[in-house]
Amino acid sequence: MSRTDVYGITDTLDDGTLQVLVDRLEARAKYPKFAGMLSEYLDLMRIDAATRVLDVGCGAGVVARTLARRPAFRGQVTAIDLSEYLVRAGEQFARAEGVGDRIEFLVGDTQQLKLEDASFDAAVAHTLLSHVEQPLSVLQELRRVVKPGGLIGIFDGDYASITFGHEDPATSERFDRIVRNAVITNALVMRQLPRLIAQAGLQVVAFIPHALAEAGKAEYWHSSIQSFRRILPKSGQVGVDETSVWADAMERYSEQGVFFGACNFYTYVVR
């Protein structure tokens, strides 16, 4: 477990770093395979029938806006994030997309939700649990605020599997570790989730595994590498110059057609 995870301390970051995170989250959401993972589990949850949906750890509102844009969805979304900056960015994006009236953005701690019991039909935790200190607390809160029988979609990376190929294996291994420590609090949480789900009094309805890997050219991973230039030095594990050398190498590999980057992602739908 690391306390250098920038995504887990967004309430303490400077605006420049937060904008780097926003840019990365928006770029990631536009990548077709990643967007497809979200649509797949929202369909599985039959989310369009929900009247009130909770989006926890909403960031700049990618999931909330996706929900509000779905043609058959007529409900309202409450989206909560720790960072006021990200919440305000989400509000701006939602207004620009014409769905601002369908989403209520709130600043709050997803481990201690200030929401009424059984007040939502469904909830989504999209790339949240890997960034919180107490994922069980999040699950317990979701169980409390979702109506009995309601579905909860949990999606995240298995970040113990994240890896980038480098011509020097030792550098590859070292930077894989630096990346995990800089952007993840709980790299193993998706492997621990079956136990945590049971402890929270929830039941697994569906499980979907995914691998997001690129060999040759970096497309999905390109914006990650760009964000790492700013984020990795924030962890205190590596300097700006060394980070730039590594990131330059990743971009060069992509231009040469010899890039490799991969991570597993998992979806749990629980009741």
N, C-alpha and C positions, 0 to 999 in steps of 0.2 A: 504494500500500500504506500502511495506517495502523496505528499502534501504539495508537490510542485505542479500538479495538474491544473493548467490555466483554465480549463473548462469548468473546474470545480470551485474556482475562486473568482468568478466573474464580477462579484460585487466589490472587488478590491482592485481591479485592473484599471490602467489608464485608458483613455478613450481611443488612442491610437491602436493599442493591442486589441481592444474590443472590436474595432472596425475590421481588423485582420480576421477575427473570428467570424464576424458577420459575413464577410466576403467569402470565406471558406464554406460556411454553412449554406449560403445561397448557391455557390458553385456546385457543391456536392448534391444539393437537391435537384439540380437540373440534369444530372447525369442519368441517362435513361434506366440503367439497371438498378441504380440506387432508388430512383423514384418508383420503379416497378416493385421493389420490395415493400415499400410503404403501401402502395395501392393493393398489393396482394393481401396483406393482412387486414387492411380496412374492409375489403370485400368479404374476407372470411368472417370478420366481426359483424357483418351486415350493418355497418355503421350508419347507413343512410336512414335507417328506421329510428335512430336515436334522436330524442328531442334536445337533450343537454349532454354535451361531451366535454370532458376535462382533458386538457393537454398539459402535462406536467414537465417542467424543464424545457419550456417551449423555445428557448433561444430567441431568434428573431421571427418566430411564428411560422416556420415552414409547414408543419403538420396542420396547424390551425387554419392556415390559408388554403392548404390542399383540401381539407374538409369542406370549408366554406365554398370552394369552387366546384365541388362535386355536383353535377346536375340534379341528382335525386335527393341530395341532403337538404333538408329544410330547417334543421335545428340551429341551436346556438352553441358556440364554443367558448369555454373559459380557458384562457391560456396563462400559465404562471411560470415565472422565471425569477431566479435570485437577483439578476442584474437589471437595474432600472434602465440602463443604456440599451440593453437588448430588448426590453419590453417596449421602449419608445421606438426603436427601430422597427419592431413588429407592427406597431400601430401605424407607422408611416407606410410600410409595405402594404398593409391591409387596406388602408385608404386608397393608395395608388391603384390597387387591383379591384377596387369597388366592393370589397367585402368587409369594410370596417364596421358596419352596423351589425355584422353577424358574430363578431369576436369581441369578448371582453378580456383585455390584457391586465394582469395583476402582477405586482412584485411580491414574492413570497418564497418561503423555504418549503420545498416539497417534502421534507422530512417532518414538518409540523404545519400541516395545512390549516388555515383559518377558514374552514368551510364546514357547512352543516353536514350531519350524517345523512347518508342515503339521498344525496341531492343531485346525483348524476346518473344517467342511463348507461354510460360507458366512459372509459378513460384510456388514454394513450401515454405511455412513457417511452419516447423515441430517442434513443441514444442518451439516456439520462443515468441509468443505474451504474454505469462504469465510472461516473464522475462524482458520486456521493459517498460520504464516509460510512453511512448507515443505510445500505439498500433495503434491509428488512423493515426499517422505519417507513420508507417510502411505500413498500408493499402493504404494510399495515394501514397506513393512511388511505391508500387507494381502496382497500377493502372497506374501510369505514365510510368513505364518501360516495362510493358507487352503490346503487340499489342492489338488494339481494337478487342474484341471478344475472346481473349485468356483467358484461365482458370487459376485460382489460387487455390491451395490446402492449406487449413489452418487446422492444426491438433494440439491439445493441451489438457492438462488435465484440468478438472474442479476441481481445487485444493482446493476449499472450501469444497469438498466432501472427501478429503483424510483422512483416519482414520486407526489407528492400535489398535487392542484390547489389553488391559492390565488388569490384575486381579484387579487392583485398578482403578475404573472409573475416579477418579480425576486425576490420573497420565496419563491415556489414553487421557483425554481431554486436559491436559496441554501440552503433547508432540505432539499431533496433531497440536496444535497452534504453538509450537516451530518449527516443521517441515515446516509448511506453511510459517512462517516468514523467515526461513533460506534459503529456496530454491525457493521462489516465490515472485514476485513483484506484480502481479495482479491475485489474487486467483479467482476472479469473472469474468475475462475477457471473457471467453467463453459464459457466460450468457448474457454479454453485446454486444456480437459480432453482432447480427442482426441489432442493431442500428448503430454500428460503420461501418458496411459494407454499410449500406444505406448512412451514412454521407460521406463515401469515394467515393460515386458514383458507387458502385459495386452492383451486384445482386446475390442473393443466387440461385445456380443451384441444389445443393443437400446438405442434412444434414444427417450425420450418427452418432448415439449415440453408445457408448460402455461402458461396465463396466469391469474393470480389478480387480477382487477380488479373494482372495485365503483364504480358510479356512482349517486348518489342518497343512499343510507344506508350508513354504515360499520358493517359487522358483523364480518367477519374483521379489518379494520384497527382496530377500536375498541380492542382490548386493546393493540395496538402503540402507538397514540397515548398511551394511559395510561402505558405503560412508558417512552415517550420523555420524559415529564415528569421522570423521575428520571435517565434514562440520558444524554440529550443534554448536559446541563450537565457530566457527568463527562468529556466529551471535551475540555473546555477551549475549545471553539469558540464557545460561546454561553452566555449566562447563564440563571439560573433564571427571571427575570421574562420575558425575551424568549421563552424556550421555552414558558412558560405562555400567553403571548399567542397564539403559533402553535397550540398544542394546543387552546386555547379556540376558536379560529377553526375548526379541523377538526371539533370536536364541534358547533359551531354550524351548519356547513355540512351535517353529517349530519342534524341536527334539521330543517333547512330543506329537505332533500332535494336538495342541490346538491353533495354530497361527491364527490370523485374520488380514488381511490388504486389503484395497480397495480404489479405486479412479475411478471416471467416466472420460471418454475421449470422445471428440467430434471432428468430422470432418465437416468442411464447404468447399464445392467447390463453388467458386464464379466466375462470369464473369464480 
